[in-house]
Amino acid sequence: MTRPSYTLSLIATLVLAGTLPVSAQLQTSAPLEIFYGFTLIDGSGRPPIPDAAIATRGNRIVSVGTRLELLASPTAPRDAVVTDLQGGYVVPGLIDAHVHLATVPDRRHAEAELLRMLYAGVTAVRDMAGDGRALASLARDSRIGQIEAPDVHYAALMAGPSFFSDPRPRSSAAGETPGEVAWMQAITPETDLPTAVARATGTSASGIKIYADLEAAEVRNVTKEAHRQGIEVWAHSMVFPARPLEVVRSGVDVVSHVCRLAWEGMEEAPTVYHHDQRPSFGNLDPYSTVFTELFDAMRAHGTILDATLALYVRAEADPNGPAAGRCDVDFARALVARAAAEGVPIAAGTDFTAAADDPYPALHTELEELVRGAGLTPMQAIGAATRVAAEAVGIEETHGLLVPGRPVSFVLLAEDPLADVAHLRTVRSVWKNGDRFDRSGYRPRLQADDEPLTRSAASGPDSPKAALEAWMGAWRRYDLEALEAVLLQDPSLTYFPNDEQGTIAGFRAVRAYHQSLGFVPGGFWPEEQLWLEDVLISDFEDSAVVTAQWRFGNRVLASEAARGPLSIVVVQTTAGYRVSHVNMGNYPSG
């Protein structure tokens, strides 16, 4: 059966009849351009079209078909600009359905990551909550072409009041009160939900993210009101105390993190969220009736699973990393495989970034893991990053497929991604909203982890005592810039925060760890403080060792503060004295 295509005469008829969108009618003055000479994988899951062609006008696809249909039929245009792509494979622009660009806002790093994504074929992302001010700026600038970046869609977060003691929302609301700002609101049974949802919508967010510490009834009420006001609802699969099945039955559009689905199979589960919680995976069977009921509900409600599978695989590969041990990778892979087999739509989301020296972003790792770990076909994986991801973002009416009426956003690959999903890394060119970006023009802006920042030569403290005071000053205000000015910006820097975390090596890793605690440029006044007692500085010729007892908490209630032994090594460099090692032991509570 020949695949139908739209002819130009039909397009002209639709324009005259006024049935095309106004934006499409306004673009009729743009030249008609026909791309040909490639195999088309349109994102629908249907078989590819060999020797395909796409006709575009401005930023609108007007016709899709074979080269013969668009260039050699009796109705083919004679005045089109014709571009031979000279072989290769075309897929829709990829979408990462789970990124974090502004948990701790850093415009330079965000732009660098977005640039890497764009030149790797990613034309849209869904940011799952951060500083709404920074995200709105990135979304605007990416949409109008002021920065080379995918289109940015983002969430406004809602959670129970207890969640907002977490350092991440404090970072994302720096300068304001977390839980009270429109992009991060604390929800209780007494909350005026129509007003709360309206405030979230007013941030220009594409969806509301339900995070943690909400009862099932509150999740249901937020979802109902959000849908009434026409905004998507995205949730963690386990909200604490609301379990995955309760979250799904509340009507949310997307649930994130496959490993958190495991809580549905646990007889007992925590009632309050903490990121270190782990189900007893040894007692779980991904083929049990518990998950049958859950996947039946997801299929019935059309709930999308944002699996973030590679996040867990990556965490297990780093036993000393902050996320190690939180998931059983074999269980997670089997659960994703079963969800897909049961007809649950799987979206490709990452929730992590690739190493700075990796030329491709994390999305490609997630797609490869979905195929090699969870057993999806390459076609299903492409659908997870195109059609299903567009549904997860809420842009399925305009993105995710290469069909007439959609924006001109597609990726030209050198090799067949259906033969090997890793061929999605063979990008030749990317079209995003009608603009072309050739892979050969990509120049990374992120530095490798072992490269010092350019500001490392800045003058540092002039004595070991001044270095200690500077370190304490950074902690007093959670000031990332002050911390950078006192740390040794070198791979030899080490930091041991506790037994569970283990040793963190290298300036960038230590900096990232402090960001995860809530450190931000310029700092803010935290509710709890770090202070030292019994300080002793042993000063040597070009270094010093500081020993003390650290305490962390409320100084008014000092007896309740956490405490432990501290040792800090300070070394003299050409940029002043710098902290080269920190070891914070922990005394047992009480």
ROMI-943849 format. One line per field, with one value per residue (C-alpha): x, y, z; residue in one letter; residue number from 1. Coordinates in pm, whole numbers. Example, Ala and Ser with C-alpha at 12.3 -4.5 7.8 and 13.67 -1.06 7.14 Angstrom:
% ROMI-943849
X = c(1230 | 1367)
Y = c(-450 | -106)
Z = c(780 | 714)
residuo = c(A | S)
num = c(1 | 2)
//
This chain:
% ROMI-943849
X = c(0 | 138 | 169 | -48 | 110 | -28 | 3 | 63 | -277 | -440 | -231 | -338 | -703 | -675 | -514 | -784 | -1053 | -900 | -865 | -490 | -365 | -299 | 73 | 81 | -109 | 128 | 427 | 307 | 550 | 845 | 994 | 889 | 1184 | 1189 | 1443 | 1501 | 1751 | 1707 | 1511 | 1238 | 1151 | 857 | 818 | 482 | 627 | 526 | 785 | 1042 | 997 | 1297 | 1385 | 1169 | 1108 | 973 | 835 | 857 | 764 | 934 | 889 | 605 | 600 | 353 | 400 | 565 | 606 | 846 | 1082 | 875 | 552 | 693 | 934 | 830 | 449 | 237 | 138 | 496 | 598 | 846 | 960 | 1068 | 1413 | 1537 | 1795 | 1952 | 2050 | 2267 | 2160 | 2121 | 1822 | 1583 | 1405 | 1196 | 1378 | 1451 | 1299 | 1454 | 1155 | 1347 | 1622 | 1722 | 1874 | 1825 | 1805 | 2102 | 2090 | 2411 | 2339 | 2680 | 2654 | 2288 | 2361 | 2657 | 2445 | 2162 | 2409 | 2541 | 2184 | 2085 | 2381 | 2312 | 1956 | 1759 | 1511 | 1299 | 1338 | 1109 | 1271 | 1134 | 1144 | 1405 | 1430 | 1130 | 1291 | 1596 | 1388 | 1154 | 1457 | 1604 | 1266 | 1223 | 1573 | 1571 | 1233 | 1324 | 1674 | 1880 | 2067 | 2138 | 1925 | 1629 | 1291 | 1263 | 939 | 937 | 741 | 617 | 652 | 398 | 474 | 392 | 536 | 794 | 967 | 1081 | 1348 | 1537 | 1836 | 1730 | 1413 | 1606 | 1852 | 1574 | 1401 | 1716 | 1626 | 1269 | 1097 | 1069 | 714 | 575 | 697 | 472 | 711 | 751 | 441 | 370 | 30 | -191 | -557 | -636 | -465 | -682 | -606 | -764 | -537 | -231 | -271 | -332 | -10 | 182 | 33 | 132 | 499 | 453 | 518 | 396 | 306 | 280 | 519 | 391 | 694 | 651 | 477 | 119 | -172 | -351 | -651 | -427 | -261 | -607 | -733 | -428 | -456 | -827 | -783 | -479 | -661 | -960 | -727 | -568 | -220 | -39 | 39 | 366 | 446 | 704 | 574 | 590 | 485 | 507 | 267 | 68 | 172 | 220 | -127 | -290 | -84 | -187 | -554 | -544 | -517 | -166 | -32 | 321 | 499 | 877 | 1135 | 1080 | 1255 | 1004 | 727 | 874 | 709 | 375 | 494 | 605 | 377 | 509 | 645 | 769 | 512 | 765 | 1007 | 1384 | 1603 | 1801 | 1498 | 1524 | 1260 | 1353 | 1405 | 1492 | 1128 | 987 | 894 | 840 | 586 | 374 | 3 | 83 | 248 | -18 | -277 | -51 | 20 | -348 | -430 | -156 | -280 | -643 | -553 | -302 | -30 | 318 | 621 | 928 | 1156 | 1498 | 1647 | 2003 | 2009 | 2003 | 2247 | 2488 | 2449 | 2530 | 2843 | 2974 | 2957 | 3091 | 2844 | 2558 | 2288 | 2456 | 2241 | 1905 | 1783 | 1821 | 1917 | 1802 | 1463 | 1436 | 1520 | 1267 | 998 | 1046 | 1038 | 713 | 557 | 633 | 496 | 177 | 124 | 234 | 382 | 751 | 906 | 1281 | 1400 | 1742 | 1757 | 2136 | 2398 | 2673 | 3036 | 3161 | 3393 | 3123 | 3031 | 2672 | 2422 | 2265 | 1956 | 2154 | 2267 | 1905 | 1791 | 2070 | 1980 | 1612 | 1711 | 2000 | 1883 | 1503 | 1466 | 1278 | 1326 | 1516 | 1185 | 1022 | 1317 | 1290 | 919 | 1004 | 1218 | 979 | 607 | 574 | 808 | 600 | 291 | 477 | 558 | 204 | 309 | 189 | -34 | 266 | 577 | 703 | 600 | 713 | 375 | 219 | 141 | 424 | 731 | 1045 | 1238 | 1422 | 1761 | 1970 | 2178 | 2458 | 2370 | 2048 | 1922 | 1689 | 1993 | 2157 | 2007 | 2362 | 2352 | 2149 | 2497 | 2584 | 2427 | 2507 | 2264 | 1976 | 1679 | 1504 | 1205 | 1328 | 1688 | 1970 | 2261 | 2541 | 2717 | 3052 | 2995 | 2963 | 3224 | 3172 | 3158 | 3174 | 3516 | 3633 | 3611 | 3987 | 4025 | 4037 | 3794 | 3939 | 3888 | 4118 | 4402 | 4205 | 4378 | 4284 | 4324 | 4668 | 4704 | 4573 | 4359 | 4212 | 4142 | 3955 | 3756 | 3673 | 3559 | 3338 | 3206 | 3100 | 2914 | 2757 | 2579 | 2576 | 2772 | 2903 | 3127 | 3291 | 3347 | 3511 | 3745 | 3886 | 3887 | 4185 | 4057 | 4234 | 4162 | 4359 | 4097 | 3916 | 3616 | 3478 | 3137 | 3023 | 3060 | 2759 | 2876 | 3240 | 3524 | 3446 | 3746 | 3814 | 3710 | 3412 | 3271 | 3313 | 3153 | 2860 | 2814 | 2784 | 2536 | 2326 | 2330 | 2189 | 2497 | 2423 | 2621 | 2587 | 2449 | 2157 | 2100 | 2011 | 1792 | 2065 | 2432 | 2772 | 3006 | 3332 | 3451 | 3797 | 3978 | 4353 | 4563 | 4898 | 5090 | 5375 | 5599 | 5370 | 5063 | 4854 | 4624 | 4309 | 4142 | 3817 | 3477 | 3202 | 2841 | 2548 | 2199 | 2031 | 2277 | 1997 | 1938 | 2304 | 2257 | 2042 | 2286 | 2467 | 2839 | 3163 | 3541 | 3680 | 4016 | 4107 | 4430 | 4524 | 4802 | 4982 | 4947 | 5030 | 4669 | 4692 | 4605 | 4349 | 4162 | 4285 | 4111 | 3815 | 3717 | 3398 | 3349 | 3020 | 2958 | 2661 | 2339 | 2290)
Y = c(0 | 339 | 579 | 889 | 1233 | 1585 | 1758 | 2128 | 2174 | 2035 | 2265 | 2564 | 2459 | 2432 | 2775 | 2937 | 2762 | 2897 | 2552 | 2572 | 2746 | 3117 | 3059 | 2823 | 3072 | 3352 | 3145 | 3101 | 3376 | 3158 | 2951 | 2591 | 2362 | 1991 | 1765 | 1425 | 1144 | 971 | 702 | 846 | 714 | 940 | 859 | 681 | 332 | 253 | 102 | 348 | 510 | 457 | 722 | 970 | 1343 | 1622 | 1949 | 2248 | 2612 | 2819 | 2633 | 2413 | 2069 | 2080 | 1735 | 1402 | 1113 | 949 | 1134 | 1024 | 1159 | 1499 | 1556 | 1342 | 1322 | 1532 | 1760 | 1810 | 2177 | 2319 | 2620 | 2452 | 2480 | 2120 | 1986 | 1642 | 1509 | 1248 | 941 | 875 | 849 | 1115 | 1092 | 1352 | 1588 | 1401 | 1505 | 1447 | 1414 | 1462 | 1719 | 1964 | 2286 | 2518 | 2332 | 2549 | 2810 | 2839 | 3003 | 2927 | 2554 | 2538 | 2697 | 2466 | 2158 | 2280 | 2344 | 1988 | 1855 | 2054 | 1948 | 1587 | 1598 | 1703 | 1974 | 1992 | 1912 | 1885 | 2035 | 1871 | 2167 | 2420 | 2796 | 2913 | 3251 | 3096 | 2840 | 3106 | 3296 | 2985 | 2893 | 3238 | 3263 | 2911 | 2963 | 3286 | 3174 | 3396 | 3087 | 2765 | 2526 | 2289 | 2436 | 2432 | 2328 | 2321 | 2236 | 2429 | 2211 | 2126 | 1919 | 1886 | 2151 | 1913 | 1871 | 2233 | 2178 | 1991 | 2196 | 2168 | 2378 | 2626 | 2662 | 2693 | 2967 | 3155 | 3504 | 3396 | 3145 | 2792 | 2667 | 3017 | 3109 | 3041 | 2788 | 2589 | 2578 | 2392 | 2220 | 2132 | 2025 | 2392 | 2524 | 2723 | 2498 | 2712 | 2998 | 2773 | 2621 | 2963 | 3090 | 2792 | 2847 | 3212 | 3113 | 2992 | 2636 | 2358 | 2131 | 2089 | 1843 | 1664 | 1566 | 1435 | 1431 | 1447 | 1215 | 1044 | 1275 | 1581 | 1437 | 1372 | 1721 | 1895 | 1686 | 1754 | 2130 | 2141 | 1958 | 2189 | 2480 | 2305 | 2222 | 1888 | 1703 | 1514 | 1320 | 1102 | 747 | 729 | 1052 | 940 | 849 | 824 | 501 | 444 | 295 | 582 | 833 | 670 | 655 | 1025 | 1090 | 1233 | 1238 | 1109 | 926 | 936 | 680 | 310 | 207 | 400 | 181 | -91 | 68 | -60 | -412 | -332 | -413 | -109 | 214 | 543 | 817 | 1099 | 1139 | 1116 | 1062 | 778 | 550 | 209 | -67 | -427 | -537 | -893 | -950 | -823 | -1000 | -772 | -1026 | -1031 | -946 | -622 | -482 | -636 | -422 | -119 | -151 | -220 | 109 | 295 | 161 | 246 | 603 | 656 | 721 | 758 | 609 | 833 | 545 | 719 | 368 | 472 | 690 | 376 | 185 | 475 | 497 | 127 | 168 | 417 | 245 | 557 | 792 | 965 | 747 | 407 | 131 | 295 | 50 | -308 | -261 | -607 | -547 | -204 | -341 | -622 | -383 | -149 | -448 | -567 | -220 | -191 | -540 | -446 | -145 | 125 | 416 | 468 | 815 | 868 | 1089 | 1108 | 1307 | 1323 | 1480 | 1303 | 1365 | 1702 | 1547 | 1325 | 1468 | 1340 | 1410 | 1166 | 1099 | 872 | 666 | 631 | 516 | 261 | 130 | 100 | -124 | -323 | -338 | -340 | -509 | -239 | -241 | 51 | 164 | 167 | 361 | 621 | 650 | 697 | 1000 | 1143 | 1061 | 947 | 1214 | 1478 | 1339 | 1355 | 1722 | 1796 | 1899 | 1590 | 1796 | 1976 | 1765 | 1408 | 1309 | 1412 | 1474 | 1773 | 2072 | 2012 | 2233 | 2156 | 1975 | 1662 | 1492 | 1360 | 1054 | 888 | 534 | 335 | 368 | 69 | -152 | -18 | 247 | 375 | 507 | 796 | 926 | 954 | 1298 | 1489 | 1780 | 1895 | 2110 | 2285 | 2507 | 2549 | 2638 | 2402 | 2311 | 2102 | 1866 | 1968 | 2314 | 2191 | 2313 | 2201 | 2469 | 2236 | 2149 | 1804 | 1722 | 1742 | 2085 | 2380 | 2667 | 2980 | 3168 | 2928 | 3182 | 3428 | 3534 | 3321 | 3359 | 3475 | 3240 | 2903 | 3086 | 3306 | 2994 | 2835 | 3154 | 3169 | 2807 | 2872 | 3188 | 2988 | 2744 | 3021 | 3153 | 2844 | 3062 | 2863 | 3143 | 3185 | 2810 | 2810 | 3086 | 2873 | 2520 | 2383 | 2378 | 2060 | 1685 | 1617 | 1791 | 1537 | 1570 | 1310 | 1432 | 1109 | 729 | 679 | 927 | 823 | 1021 | 1270 | 1342 | 1640 | 2003 | 1968 | 1670 | 1847 | 2161 | 1957 | 1792 | 2129 | 2237 | 1932 | 2053 | 2389 | 2609 | 2884 | 3177 | 3466 | 3239 | 3280 | 3253 | 2888 | 2786 | 2555 | 2643 | 2478 | 2588 | 2463 | 2399 | 2316 | 2443 | 2377 | 2494 | 2318 | 2546 | 2401 | 2573 | 2548 | 2376 | 2347 | 2095 | 2210 | 1985 | 2065 | 1935 | 2035 | 2090 | 2140 | 2253 | 2529 | 2707 | 2791 | 2417 | 2321 | 2001 | 1863 | 1949 | 1682 | 1664 | 1492 | 1527 | 1750 | 1767 | 2006 | 2024 | 2369 | 2410 | 2714 | 2775 | 3054 | 3166 | 3182 | 2923 | 2667 | 2380 | 2054 | 1799 | 1793 | 1498 | 1523 | 1221 | 1152 | 1083 | 857 | 1045 | 1119)
Z = c(0 | -98 | 190 | 121 | 98 | 83 | -253 | -291 | -451 | -137 | 79 | -131 | -100 | 278 | 305 | 90 | 293 | 613 | 769 | 833 | 1148 | 1110 | 1165 | 866 | 649 | 741 | 630 | 270 | 166 | 272 | -10 | -46 | 29 | -38 | 134 | -26 | -42 | 297 | 482 | 702 | 1049 | 1135 | 1508 | 1474 | 1494 | 1137 | 901 | 765 | 425 | 196 | -59 | 132 | 99 | 322 | 187 | 421 | 412 | 679 | 1007 | 888 | 728 | 440 | 288 | 365 | 123 | -118 | -349 | -648 | -494 | -404 | -693 | -990 | -981 | -1220 | -931 | -806 | -778 | -1026 | -823 | -496 | -343 | -357 | -108 | -146 | 199 | 25 | 214 | 583 | 812 | 939 | 1275 | 1460 | 1693 | 2017 | 2351 | 2695 | 2926 | 3252 | 3298 | 3571 | 3443 | 3741 | 4071 | 4153 | 3875 | 3676 | 3342 | 3192 | 3262 | 3158 | 2821 | 2765 | 2840 | 2618 | 2335 | 2364 | 2357 | 2050 | 1838 | 1942 | 1807 | 2115 | 2015 | 2333 | 2704 | 3005 | 3315 | 3627 | 3865 | 3962 | 3996 | 3793 | 3730 | 3564 | 3374 | 3235 | 3104 | 2941 | 2791 | 2639 | 2499 | 2355 | 2190 | 2013 | 1915 | 2143 | 2257 | 2066 | 2267 | 2259 | 2349 | 2729 | 2899 | 3278 | 3592 | 3891 | 4200 | 4470 | 4780 | 5146 | 5380 | 5529 | 5192 | 5185 | 5448 | 5174 | 5047 | 4682 | 4705 | 4919 | 4632 | 4374 | 4573 | 4678 | 4794 | 4869 | 5096 | 4951 | 4972 | 4932 | 4582 | 4283 | 4128 | 4454 | 4672 | 4995 | 4983 | 5280 | 5305 | 5372 | 5057 | 4817 | 4519 | 4244 | 4351 | 4396 | 4049 | 3897 | 4058 | 3915 | 3571 | 3592 | 3597 | 3235 | 3350 | 3123 | 3411 | 3786 | 3947 | 4256 | 4456 | 4808 | 5146 | 5022 | 5100 | 4812 | 4850 | 4814 | 4503 | 4358 | 4440 | 4294 | 3977 | 3935 | 3973 | 3746 | 3471 | 3517 | 3451 | 3153 | 3284 | 3289 | 3614 | 3658 | 3976 | 4139 | 4120 | 4502 | 4672 | 5039 | 5182 | 4855 | 4687 | 4312 | 4252 | 4439 | 4238 | 3910 | 4008 | 4095 | 3721 | 3690 | 3334 | 3399 | 3682 | 3715 | 3830 | 3776 | 4099 | 4309 | 4166 | 4390 | 4692 | 4563 | 4643 | 5000 | 5293 | 5478 | 5334 | 5483 | 5526 | 5478 | 5190 | 5213 | 4908 | 5068 | 5116 | 4951 | 4916 | 4997 | 4638 | 4741 | 4836 | 4505 | 4183 | 3879 | 3749 | 4065 | 4065 | 4250 | 3938 | 3713 | 3891 | 3875 | 3501 | 3429 | 3602 | 3414 | 3082 | 3167 | 3270 | 2989 | 3248 | 3101 | 3277 | 3277 | 3373 | 3414 | 3389 | 3303 | 3617 | 3832 | 3613 | 3633 | 4012 | 4057 | 3845 | 4104 | 4444 | 4616 | 4449 | 4631 | 4466 | 4500 | 4643 | 4595 | 4333 | 4216 | 3850 | 3738 | 3901 | 3737 | 3392 | 3429 | 3550 | 3252 | 3018 | 3172 | 3166 | 2796 | 2728 | 2917 | 2692 | 2935 | 2735 | 2819 | 2788 | 2765 | 3051 | 3214 | 3543 | 3511 | 3286 | 3096 | 3180 | 3063 | 2805 | 2652 | 2311 | 2349 | 2629 | 2874 | 2661 | 2429 | 2729 | 2843 | 2498 | 2477 | 2823 | 2731 | 2440 | 2585 | 2945 | 2925 | 2588 | 2399 | 2024 | 1870 | 1716 | 2061 | 2202 | 1926 | 2003 | 2373 | 2282 | 2025 | 2022 | 2386 | 2520 | 2340 | 2516 | 2847 | 2791 | 2668 | 2316 | 2131 | 1902 | 1757 | 1819 | 1823 | 1469 | 1123 | 960 | 781 | 999 | 1247 | 1303 | 1105 | 1379 | 1273 | 1289 | 1001 | 1097 | 904 | 1018 | 1067 | 1428 | 1378 | 1324 | 1641 | 1866 | 1930 | 1573 | 1714 | 1797 | 1426 | 1390 | 1073 | 1106 | 1324 | 1224 | 1511 | 1435 | 1078 | 1165 | 1068 | 1297 | 1142 | 1381 | 1232 | 1379 | 1738 | 1986 | 2348 | 2613 | 2913 | 3048 | 3142 | 3511 | 3557 | 3397 | 3637 | 3599 | 3442 | 3766 | 3958 | 3942 | 4153 | 4472 | 4773 | 5152 | 5268 | 5567 | 5694 | 5950 | 5676 | 5468 | 5759 | 5815 | 5443 | 5447 | 5746 | 5582 | 5277 | 5499 | 5703 | 5392 | 5167 | 4924 | 4627 | 4501 | 4842 | 4856 | 4511 | 4627 | 4910 | 4766 | 4575 | 4217 | 4123 | 4079 | 4398 | 4615 | 4836 | 5062 | 5304 | 5433 | 5603 | 5599 | 5375 | 5112 | 5113 | 4959 | 4683 | 4460 | 4235 | 4246 | 4016 | 4205 | 4540 | 4398 | 4263 | 4601 | 4773 | 4506 | 4595 | 4956 | 4848 | 4795 | 4541 | 4397 | 4640 | 4911 | 5151 | 5523 | 5601 | 5893 | 6027 | 6067 | 6081 | 6359 | 6511 | 6864 | 7005 | 6696 | 6664 | 6366 | 6319 | 6083 | 5876 | 5623 | 5319 | 5462 | 5775 | 5942 | 6120 | 6376 | 6553 | 6646 | 6402 | 6494 | 6259 | 6351 | 6544 | 6773 | 7015 | 7057 | 7042 | 7244 | 6962 | 6683 | 6485 | 6563 | 6478 | 6445 | 6169 | 5999 | 5718 | 5519 | 5387 | 5128 | 4997 | 4622 | 4381 | 4429 | 4810 | 5072 | 4964 | 5131 | 4978 | 5201 | 5439 | 5658 | 5862 | 6087 | 6261 | 6628 | 6704 | 6778 | 7146)
residuo = c(M | T | R | P | S | Y | T | L | S | L | I | A | T | L | V | L | A | G | T | L | P | V | S | A | Q | L | Q | T | S | A | P | L | E | I | F | Y | G | F | T | L | I | D | G | S | G | R | P | P | I | P | D | A | A | I | A | T | R | G | N | R | I | V | S | V | G | T | R | L | E | L | L | A | S | P | T | A | P | R | D | A | V | V | T | D | L | Q | G | G | Y | V | V | P | G | L | I | D | A | H | V | H | L | A | T | V | P | D | R | R | H | A | E | A | E | L | L | R | M | L | Y | A | G | V | T | A | V | R | D | M | A | G | D | G | R | A | L | A | S | L | A | R | D | S | R | I | G | Q | I | E | A | P | D | V | H | Y | A | A | L | M | A | G | P | S | F | F | S | D | P | R | P | R | S | S | A | A | G | E | T | P | G | E | V | A | W | M | Q | A | I | T | P | E | T | D | L | P | T | A | V | A | R | A | T | G | T | S | A | S | G | I | K | I | Y | A | D | L | E | A | A | E | V | R | N | V | T | K | E | A | H | R | Q | G | I | E | V | W | A | H | S | M | V | F | P | A | R | P | L | E | V | V | R | S | G | V | D | V | V | S | H | V | C | R | L | A | W | E | G | M | E | E | A | P | T | V | Y | H | H | D | Q | R | P | S | F | G | N | L | D | P | Y | S | T | V | F | T | E | L | F | D | A | M | R | A | H | G | T | I | L | D | A | T | L | A | L | Y | V | R | A | E | A | D | P | N | G | P | A | A | G | R | C | D | V | D | F | A | R | A | L | V | A | R | A | A | A | E | G | V | P | I | A | A | G | T | D | F | T | A | A | A | D | D | P | Y | P | A | L | H | T | E | L | E | E | L | V | R | G | A | G | L | T | P | M | Q | A | I | G | A | A | T | R | V | A | A | E | A | V | G | I | E | E | T | H | G | L | L | V | P | G | R | P | V | S | F | V | L | L | A | E | D | P | L | A | D | V | A | H | L | R | T | V | R | S | V | W | K | N | G | D | R | F | D | R | S | G | Y | R | P | R | L | Q | A | D | D | E | P | L | T | R | S | A | A | S | G | P | D | S | P | K | A | A | L | E | A | W | M | G | A | W | R | R | Y | D | L | E | A | L | E | A | V | L | L | Q | D | P | S | L | T | Y | F | P | N | D | E | Q | G | T | I | A | G | F | R | A | V | R | A | Y | H | Q | S | L | G | F | V | P | G | G | F | W | P | E | E | Q | L | W | L | E | D | V | L | I | S | D | F | E | D | S | A | V | V | T | A | Q | W | R | F | G | N | R | V | L | A | S | E | A | A | R | G | P | L | S | I | V | V | V | Q | T | T | A | G | Y | R | V | S | H | V | N | M | G | N | Y | P | S | G)
num = c(1 | 2 | 3 | 4 | 5 | 6 | 7 | 8 | 9 | 10 | 11 | 12 | 13 | 14 | 15 | 16 | 17 | 18 | 19 | 20 | 21 | 22 | 23 | 24 | 25 | 26 | 27 | 28 | 29 | 30 | 31 | 32 | 33 | 34 | 35 | 36 | 37 | 38 | 39 | 40 | 41 | 42 | 43 | 44 | 45 | 46 | 47 | 48 | 49 | 50 | 51 | 52 | 53 | 54 | 55 | 56 | 57 | 58 | 59 | 60 | 61 | 62 | 63 | 64 | 65 | 66 | 67 | 68 | 69 | 70 | 71 | 72 | 73 | 74 | 75 | 76 | 77 | 78 | 79 | 80 | 81 | 82 | 83 | 84 | 85 | 86 | 87 | 88 | 89 | 90 | 91 | 92 | 93 | 94 | 95 | 96 | 97 | 98 | 99 | 100 | 101 | 102 | 103 | 104 | 105 | 106 | 107 | 108 | 109 | 110 | 111 | 112 | 113 | 114 | 115 | 116 | 117 | 118 | 119 | 120 | 121 | 122 | 123 | 124 | 125 | 126 | 127 | 128 | 129 | 130 | 131 | 132 | 133 | 134 | 135 | 136 | 137 | 138 | 139 | 140 | 141 | 142 | 143 | 144 | 145 | 146 | 147 | 148 | 149 | 150 | 151 | 152 | 153 | 154 | 155 | 156 | 157 | 158 | 159 | 160 | 161 | 162 | 163 | 164 | 165 | 166 | 167 | 168 | 169 | 170 | 171 | 172 | 173 | 174 | 175 | 176 | 177 | 178 | 179 | 180 | 181 | 182 | 183 | 184 | 185 | 186 | 187 | 188 | 189 | 190 | 191 | 192 | 193 | 194 | 195 | 196 | 197 | 198 | 199 | 200 | 201 | 202 | 203 | 204 | 205 | 206 | 207 | 208 | 209 | 210 | 211 | 212 | 213 | 214 | 215 | 216 | 217 | 218 | 219 | 220 | 221 | 222 | 223 | 224 | 225 | 226 | 227 | 228 | 229 | 230 | 231 | 232 | 233 | 234 | 235 | 236 | 237 | 238 | 239 | 240 | 241 | 242 | 243 | 244 | 245 | 246 | 247 | 248 | 249 | 250 | 251 | 252 | 253 | 254 | 255 | 256 | 257 | 258 | 259 | 260 | 261 | 262 | 263 | 264 | 265 | 266 | 267 | 268 | 269 | 270 | 271 | 272 | 273 | 274 | 275 | 276 | 277 | 278 | 279 | 280 | 281 | 282 | 283 | 284 | 285 | 286 | 287 | 288 | 289 | 290 | 291 | 292 | 293 | 294 | 295 | 296 | 297 | 298 | 299 | 300 | 301 | 302 | 303 | 304 | 305 | 306 | 307 | 308 | 309 | 310 | 311 | 312 | 313 | 314 | 315 | 316 | 317 | 318 | 319 | 320 | 321 | 322 | 323 | 324 | 325 | 326 | 327 | 328 | 329 | 330 | 331 | 332 | 333 | 334 | 335 | 336 | 337 | 338 | 339 | 340 | 341 | 342 | 343 | 344 | 345 | 346 | 347 | 348 | 349 | 350 | 351 | 352 | 353 | 354 | 355 | 356 | 357 | 358 | 359 | 360 | 361 | 362 | 363 | 364 | 365 | 366 | 367 | 368 | 369 | 370 | 371 | 372 | 373 | 374 | 375 | 376 | 377 | 378 | 379 | 380 | 381 | 382 | 383 | 384 | 385 | 386 | 387 | 388 | 389 | 390 | 391 | 392 | 393 | 394 | 395 | 396 | 397 | 398 | 399 | 400 | 401 | 402 | 403 | 404 | 405 | 406 | 407 | 408 | 409 | 410 | 411 | 412 | 413 | 414 | 415 | 416 | 417 | 418 | 419 | 420 | 421 | 422 | 423 | 424 | 425 | 426 | 427 | 428 | 429 | 430 | 431 | 432 | 433 | 434 | 435 | 436 | 437 | 438 | 439 | 440 | 441 | 442 | 443 | 444 | 445 | 446 | 447 | 448 | 449 | 450 | 451 | 452 | 453 | 454 | 455 | 456 | 457 | 458 | 459 | 460 | 461 | 462 | 463 | 464 | 465 | 466 | 467 | 468 | 469 | 470 | 471 | 472 | 473 | 474 | 475 | 476 | 477 | 478 | 479 | 480 | 481 | 482 | 483 | 484 | 485 | 486 | 487 | 488 | 489 | 490 | 491 | 492 | 493 | 494 | 495 | 496 | 497 | 498 | 499 | 500 | 501 | 502 | 503 | 504 | 505 | 506 | 507 | 508 | 509 | 510 | 511 | 512 | 513 | 514 | 515 | 516 | 517 | 518 | 519 | 520 | 521 | 522 | 523 | 524 | 525 | 526 | 527 | 528 | 529 | 530 | 531 | 532 | 533 | 534 | 535 | 536 | 537 | 538 | 539 | 540 | 541 | 542 | 543 | 544 | 545 | 546 | 547 | 548 | 549 | 550 | 551 | 552 | 553 | 554 | 555 | 556 | 557 | 558 | 559 | 560 | 561 | 562 | 563 | 564 | 565 | 566 | 567 | 568 | 569 | 570 | 571 | 572 | 573 | 574 | 575 | 576 | 577 | 578 | 579 | 580 | 581 | 582 | 583 | 584 | 585 | 586 | 587 | 588 | 589 | 590)
//
